[in-house]
């Protein structure tokens, strides 16, 4: 006894030029139009798959503060960072 994977049937409304392209690809590859659509959709969705998360390499160095910088004076620090001093 053969078992089939569960599949859904759906109806798509496509532009005529897209239908012609699908039918042309189906003839060219010897596949059914539904197989062409499925392959193209899978490829398109896999291309959009999120990339691996970026890992930031945090590098710190020791050094003195710039003259006039007081880390305890938040207002002054923000002014200096925004070039308002």
C-alpha positions, 0 to 999 in steps of 0.5 A, a space after each residue: 500500500 502506498 502512502 501519499 504526503 498530505 497536500 492541499 489543492 488551491 486555486 490561483 488567479 494569475 496574469 496571462 503572461 505568467 500563465 504562458 511563462 509557466 506553461 512554457 517552462 512546463 513544456 521545456 522541462 517536461 513537468 506539470 505546470 503545478 510542479 513548475 509553480 511549486 518549484 519556483 515558489 520554494 526557490 523564492 521562499 528559500 532565497 528570502 530565508 533569514 540569514 544566520 544572526 550577525 554576531 558583533 565582535 565587541 572590541 574595547 580598548 583602554 585609554 584616557 577620556 578626552 579633555 573636558 569629558 565628565 562621565 558623571 555629567 550626563 547633560 554635558 556628555 550628551 551636548 559634547 556627543 551632539 557637538 553642542 559644546 
